[in-house]
Amino acid sequence: MEESSPRMTGGTREAPVNISPAVAAHAEGEEIEVLESTDVLPVAPEEVQWKSLFDKYDAENSGFISTEQFRDLLATHGSELDPHKLEVLLALADGNADGKICYQDFVNLMSNKRSNSFRRAILQGSRQLKGCSLRDEVAVFMYYGIQLDRLVLQVSSPSFLKSPLPYHPQLRSQAWRYFSYVFMHTGIEHLSLNMAMQLLVGVPLEMVHGALRIGLIYVCGVLAGSLAVSVTDMTAPVVGSSGGVYALVSAHLANVVMNWSGMKCQFKLFRMAMALVCMSVEFGRAVWLRFYPPAFPPCPNPSFVAHLGGVLVGLTLGVVVLQNYEQRLQEQSLFWIFFCVYTLFVLCAVFWNVFAYSLLDVRIPPAP
């Protein structure tokens, strides 16, 4: 294991400072790599000056400085830095989310060195994301909009649920429908709100955390949404990507609230307000549509319970995944606790789908 570098203060050699999780997570077998981009960090001073700079802000000789002190240090001794990249670097440096940066993190930052995950986060932030999921959702929506000649409230068309993509309780044995329903939407208003939330929250999260973590939260939210409907709203179909979107948004909002004092991101209050407005409008619309008399009975309108399933995933598993930028998921005990709880829920929901419908004699609407 890699150890932090000792500091010299007043001619004496101090004990090594504990490494933050952001550095310790990559200490085993990983060499520090230099960023190829030259505009990411300010020009670093000579190594002999790092100690004096750090000691200037570490008046108590605690071995730590706050993120605000580090920000002031950059503003005073460094060149201009893109605000978004600065926030990413500060968050990655403060891997334990306590608002402090240890001496080793300070050395890595000022020496223009990063671990692989630092480099990945910055380079992803500088690249244009592909957005394959969004394009697929739009393409499928436009296909059925043209085919049905409806762009608003497509669900009212009798041919809407005949697609092999949406979840329908009569066809619940077709396992792919528990995931593929995300590509179907009930109308352009439904698609627009989900796209707005994915662009407002999902894209910045992917730029910082990477596709793997964000994809895990999204897929878990999607599956939890359809299974929650099959357990609590057993006669209703499901369409839309709200389960995955609400998992991302709720995890992000909870993480921001938990670390509010240490996060100085510009417009964070505005972004939170916009996300909450979009969530409220979309959820209210889904509840209204569910209880609105269906245009083609006996098949009811799509359920809104998938939204709640996504929120529960975001507030549990999602918060843990987003809580630490650098620590590996397999090293987080709380992650495994929530993952086991989620797995147990999936298994119980599967058994419910196999046995409960017949035991409860649920009257399922006919297949489309």
C-alpha positions in Angstrom: 0.0 0.0 0.0 1.1 3.5 -0.9 1.7 5.8 2.1 1.4 9.6 2.3 4.5 11.7 2.1 5.8 13.0 5.5 6.1 16.8 5.9 9.0 18.9 7.3 8.0 21.5 9.8 10.5 23.5 11.8 13.3 21.0 10.9 11.5 18.0 12.3 10.0 15.1 10.4 6.4 14.6 11.2 4.5 11.3 11.0 2.9 10.4 7.7 -0.5 12.0 7.2 -3.4 9.6 6.6 -4.4 9.4 3.0 -7.9 10.2 2.0 -10.1 7.6 0.4 -9.7 9.4 -2.9 -6.0 8.5 -3.0 -6.1 5.2 -1.0 -8.6 3.7 -3.4 -6.0 3.6 -6.2 -2.9 3.0 -4.1 -2.7 -0.7 -4.8 -0.7 -1.3 -8.0 -1.7 2.0 -9.7 0.9 4.5 -10.8 0.1 8.1 -10.8 -0.4 9.4 -14.4 0.0 12.9 -15.8 -2.9 14.6 -17.5 -2.3 15.1 -21.2 -4.4 18.3 -21.2 -2.5 21.4 -20.2 -5.5 23.6 -19.5 -6.9 21.5 -16.6 -4.6 22.8 -13.8 -2.8 26.0 -13.1 1.0 26.1 -13.4 2.4 24.3 -10.4 5.1 26.0 -8.3 8.3 24.3 -7.5 8.1 21.4 -5.0 10.1 23.3 -2.4 7.3 25.9 -2.3 4.4 23.4 -1.8 5.3 22.9 1.8 5.3 26.6 2.6 2.1 27.2 0.7 0.4 24.3 2.5 1.7 25.4 5.9 0.5 29.0 5.3 -3.1 27.7 5.2 -2.6 24.9 7.7 -2.0 27.2 10.7 -2.8 24.5 13.2 -0.4 22.0 11.7 -3.3 19.5 11.4 -2.2 18.1 8.0 -5.4 19.3 6.4 -6.8 22.4 4.7 -10.4 23.1 3.8 -11.7 23.1 0.3 -12.4 26.8 0.7 -8.7 27.4 1.6 -7.6 25.4 -1.4 -9.9 27.5 -3.6 -8.3 30.6 -2.2 -4.9 29.2 -2.8 -5.7 28.5 -6.4 -7.1 32.0 -6.9 -4.0 33.6 -5.4 -1.2 31.4 -6.7 -2.6 29.8 -9.8 -3.9 30.7 -13.2 -7.6 30.8 -14.1 -9.4 27.5 -14.0 -12.7 26.5 -15.7 -15.3 26.6 -12.8 -16.8 23.2 -13.7 -13.4 21.5 -13.8 -12.4 23.2 -10.5 -15.5 21.8 -8.8 -14.7 18.3 -10.2 -11.1 18.5 -8.9 -12.2 19.8 -5.5 -14.8 17.0 -5.1 -12.4 14.4 -6.3 -9.7 15.7 -3.9 -12.1 15.7 -1.0 -13.0 12.1 -1.5 -14.3 11.6 2.0 -16.8 14.5 1.7 -15.7 16.2 4.9 -14.7 19.5 3.4 -10.9 18.9 3.9 -7.9 18.1 1.7 -4.9 16.3 3.1 -1.3 17.1 2.3 -0.9 14.2 -0.1 -3.9 15.2 -2.1 -2.6 18.8 -2.2 0.8 17.5 -3.5 -1.0 15.4 -6.2 -3.1 18.4 -7.3 -0.4 21.0 -7.4 2.1 18.6 -9.1 -0.4 18.1 -12.0 -0.7 14.4 -11.2 -3.9 12.3 -11.1 -5.0 8.8 -10.7 -6.8 7.1 -13.6 -10.2 8.0 -12.3 -9.1 11.7 -12.0 -8.1 11.6 -15.6 -11.2 9.8 -16.7 -13.5 12.3 -15.0 -11.8 15.4 -16.5 -11.5 14.0 -20.0 -15.1 12.9 -19.9 -16.0 16.3 -18.8 -14.2 17.8 -21.8 -15.8 15.4 -24.3 -19.2 15.5 -25.9 -21.2 12.6 -24.5 -22.8 10.3 -27.0 -26.2 10.2 -25.3 -27.2 6.9 -27.0 -30.0 6.2 -24.6 -31.6 9.6 -25.3 -31.3 9.1 -29.1 -32.9 5.6 -28.8 -35.8 7.0 -26.8 -36.5 9.8 -29.3 -36.1 7.4 -32.3 -38.6 4.9 -30.8 -41.0 7.7 -29.9 -40.9 9.3 -33.4 -41.4 5.9 -35.0 -44.6 5.2 -33.0 -45.7 8.8 -33.3 -45.7 8.6 -37.1 -47.2 5.1 -37.1 -50.0 6.0 -34.8 -50.3 9.6 -36.1 -50.3 10.8 -32.5 -47.6 12.8 -30.7 -49.6 13.7 -27.6 -51.1 11.0 -25.3 -50.1 8.2 -27.5 -51.3 5.8 -24.8 -54.9 6.5 -25.8 -54.3 4.7 -29.1 -55.4 1.0 -29.1 -52.2 0.1 -31.0 -49.8 1.7 -28.5 -49.4 -1.3 -26.2 -49.2 -3.8 -29.0 -45.5 -3.1 -29.3 -43.0 -5.7 -27.9 -41.4 -3.0 -25.7 -43.9 -1.9 -23.0 -44.6 -3.9 -19.8 -48.1 -5.4 -19.6 -49.2 -7.6 -16.7 -50.6 -10.2 -19.1 -47.2 -10.5 -20.7 -45.1 -10.3 -17.6 -43.4 -13.7 -18.4 -41.5 -11.9 -21.2 -38.6 -10.8 -19.0 -37.2 -8.2 -21.4 -40.3 -6.0 -20.9 -39.1 -5.2 -17.4 -36.3 -3.2 -19.1 -37.5 -2.3 -22.6 -40.5 -0.3 -21.4 -38.1 2.7 -21.0 -38.1 3.3 -24.8 -41.9 3.9 -24.9 -43.5 7.1 -23.7 -47.1 8.2 -23.4 -46.7 11.4 -25.4 -44.3 14.1 -26.3 -45.0 15.8 -23.0 -43.8 12.7 -21.2 -40.7 12.3 -23.3 -39.8 16.0 -23.0 -39.9 16.0 -19.2 -37.8 12.9 -18.9 -35.3 14.2 -21.4 -35.1 17.5 -19.5 -34.2 15.8 -16.3 -31.7 13.5 -18.0 -29.9 16.4 -19.6 -30.1 18.6 -16.5 -28.9 16.0 -14.0 -27.9 12.8 -15.8 -25.3 14.2 -18.2 -23.3 16.2 -15.5 -23.4 13.1 -13.2 -21.9 10.9 -16.0 -19.2 13.5 -16.7 -18.1 13.3 -13.1 -18.8 9.7 -12.0 -18.4 7.9 -15.3 -20.9 5.7 -17.3 -20.5 2.6 -15.2 -21.7 4.1 -11.9 -24.5 6.1 -13.5 -25.5 3.2 -15.7 -25.8 1.0 -12.6 -28.1 3.4 -10.8 -30.2 3.9 -13.9 -30.7 0.2 -14.7 -31.4 -0.6 -11.1 -34.1 2.2 -11.0 -35.6 0.9 -14.3 -35.9 -2.7 -13.0 -37.2 -1.5 -9.6 -39.8 0.6 -11.2 -41.4 -2.2 -13.3 -41.2 -4.7 -10.4 -42.8 -2.2 -8.0 -45.7 -1.8 -10.5 -46.1 -5.6 -10.8 -46.3 -5.9 -7.0 -48.4 -2.8 -6.0 -50.4 -1.9 -9.2 -50.9 -5.4 -10.6 -53.3 -4.6 -13.4 -51.5 -1.6 -15.0 -49.0 -1.4 -17.8 -45.8 0.6 -17.6 -44.0 2.9 -20.1 -41.4 5.6 -19.9 -37.9 6.0 -18.5 -39.1 7.6 -15.3 -37.8 4.8 -13.0 -34.2 5.3 -14.1 -34.4 9.1 -14.3 -36.0 9.4 -10.9 -33.3 7.1 -9.4 -30.6 9.4 -10.8 -32.2 12.7 -9.8 -33.2 11.6 -6.3 -29.7 10.2 -5.6 -28.1 13.5 -6.8 -30.5 15.7 -4.8 -29.9 13.7 -1.7 -26.2 13.8 -2.1 -26.2 17.6 -2.6 -28.3 18.1 0.5 -26.1 15.8 2.6 -23.0 17.8 1.5 -24.5 21.2 1.0 -22.0 23.2 3.0 -19.0 21.7 1.2 -20.4 22.0 -2.3 -19.9 25.5 -3.8 -21.1 24.7 -7.3 -22.5 27.6 -9.2 -26.3 27.6 -9.7 -26.7 24.5 -7.5 -29.9 25.9 -6.0 -31.3 26.7 -9.4 -30.5 23.3 -10.7 -32.1 21.6 -7.7 -35.2 23.8 -8.0 -35.5 23.0 -11.7 -35.1 19.3 -11.1 -37.7 19.3 -8.4 -40.1 21.2 -10.6 -39.7 18.7 -13.5 -40.1 15.8 -11.1 -43.2 17.3 -9.6 -44.8 18.1 -12.9 -44.0 14.7 -14.4 -45.2 12.8 -11.4 -48.4 14.8 -11.1 -49.1 14.2 -14.7 -48.5 10.4 -14.3 -50.9 10.3 -11.3 -53.6 12.2 -13.2 -53.2 9.9 -16.2 -53.4 6.7 -14.2 -56.8 7.6 -12.6 -58.2 9.3 -15.7 -60.8 7.1 -17.3 -59.1 5.0 -20.0 -60.0 5.7 -23.6 -60.1 2.0 -24.4 -61.3 0.0 -21.3 -60.8 -2.5 -19.8 -57.1 -1.7 -20.2 -56.1 0.9 -17.6 -53.7 3.8 -18.3 -50.0 3.3 -17.4 -49.0 3.2 -13.7 -47.1 6.0 -11.8 -45.6 3.6 -9.2 -42.4 3.2 -11.3 -41.5 6.8 -10.3 -41.6 5.8 -6.6 -39.5 2.7 -7.2 -36.9 4.8 -8.9 -36.9 7.3 -6.0 -36.3 4.5 -3.4 -33.4 3.2 -5.4 -31.9 6.7 -5.7 -32.2 7.4 -1.9 -30.6 4.1 -1.0 -28.3 2.5 -3.5 -27.8 5.6 -5.5 -26.7 7.8 -2.7 -24.0 5.3 -1.7 -22.7 5.0 -5.3 -22.5 8.8 -5.7 -21.2 9.5 -2.2 -17.5 8.9 -3.0 -16.0 9.8 -6.3 -13.0 7.6 -6.1 -13.5 4.8 -3.6 -14.2 1.5 -5.4 -17.7 0.2 -4.9 -16.4 -3.2 -3.7 -14.6 -1.4 -0.9 -17.8 0.2 0.5 -19.6 -1.9 3.1 -22.8 0.2 2.9 -22.9 -0.4 -0.9 -23.0 -4.1 -0.4 -25.7 -3.8 2.3 -28.0 -1.8 0.0 -27.2 -4.0 -3.0 -28.1 -7.1 -1.0 -31.4 -5.5 0.1 -32.1 -4.5 -3.6 -31.3 -8.1 -4.7 -33.7 -9.5 -2.0 -36.4 -7.1 -3.3 -35.9 -8.3 -6.9 -36.1 -12.0 -5.8 -39.3 -11.4 -3.8 -40.8 -9.5 -6.7 -40.0 -12.3 -9.1 -41.7 -14.9 -6.8 -44.7 -12.5 -6.4 -45.1 -12.4 -10.2 -44.9 -16.1 -10.4 -47.4 -17.1 -7.7 -49.4 -14.1 -6.4 -51.5 -13.3 -9.4 -53.0 -16.8 -9.4 -53.3 -17.0 -5.6 -55.0 -13.7 -5.4 -57.1 -14.3 -8.5 -56.2 -10.9 -9.9 -58.3 -10.0 -12.9 -55.7 -8.9 -15.5 -56.9 -6.9 -18.5 -56.5 -8.8 -21.8 -53.3 -8.5 -23.7 -53.2 -5.8 -26.4 
